[in-house]
Amino acid sequence: MPSPVHDTLNALFRNRPALAVEILRDAFDVDLPTDALVEVAGNDFNDRPSKDLQADTVIVVGPRQDPIHGIIVEIQQKKEDDKLTTWARYAAALWLRLKCPVVVLTLCPTTSVATWAAKPIVTSLPGFVLQPRVVGPDRIPVITDPSEAMDCIELAAMSVMMHGQQRAVTEAFVAALSKLADDDAPQYYEYGYRLASLVARRIMEDIMSSTAWPVYSPFAKEHFGKGKAEGKAEGKVEGKVEGKAEAVIKILKARGISVPQDAHDRITRCTDLDQIEEWIDRAVTATALDDLFAPNTA
């Protein structure tokens, strides 16, 4: 089962697919336009009969009728030699589909896995050698300036993942969150928290312990609202339920899951805080709307 880090990194790219273009252009000098349409595409590479093959995230640059570049984003947290062949198959399948250049962009949270993933993949097809573009800790900048973090909050979240043990990095990320719209700040805090190491999480919790806007980490669930007058307790609970219902919808959309009106109404009209929190936990790893509403068999 995919880990929270795996799912969160994918959510960053699905939420803003231009991030992949920026990384390829800035870190690898891939010639990509700055003004072309960039959107998430289908990630299913099945060719029946076969086992299911799905890339983590597929991004297409350019018009749908005439794409100019395809990007396959893969999150790789450990060495798996079988994945090398799979990446080559993904690249070939997407090239056949789009008839344009294709690149595999691989994110590796550790240096050792990044080094392994960066080797050319030599296939048995004459001339077909795939060179993944690998992003490891050395490719993610140490972002300590809040204004720089604000320029690309997704990259700042990855900086927390790679370098968050440096307090200045985590402080810059949290400071940037305070400049985001109220609806976006909790979502990106959660992204950063899920990507962070235990050391970085403690730093985030320390910084956030005095904030007023709601977030949804385990720390925030426990501590948000402490010190409020008892007379405001009911309003506070209502506000939390409403905010968390919106968070469920945002997380689903960030994962590329459509939320039709009936499902939207069911989520936003729910007044059961425990149910909303369960939906938040499910939304983080859901691959379809049915995963959210599936009956609890535990």
Buried (B, 14 or more C-beta within 10 A) or exposed (E): EBEBBBBBBBBBBBBBBBBBBBBBBBBBEBEBEEEBBBEBBEBEBEEEEEEEBEBBBBBBBBEEEEBBBBBBBBBBBEBEEEBBEBBBBBBBBBBEBBEBBBBBBBBBBBEEBBBBBBEEBEBEEEEEEBEBBBBBBEBBBEBBBBEBBBEBBBBBBBBBBBBBBBBBBBBBBBBBBEEBEEEBBBBBBBBBBBBBBEEBBBBBBBBBEEBEBBBBBEBBBEBBBEEEEEEEEEEBEEEBBBBBBBBBBBBBBBBBBEBEEEBBEBBBEBEEBEBBBBBBEBBBBBEEBEBBEEEEEE
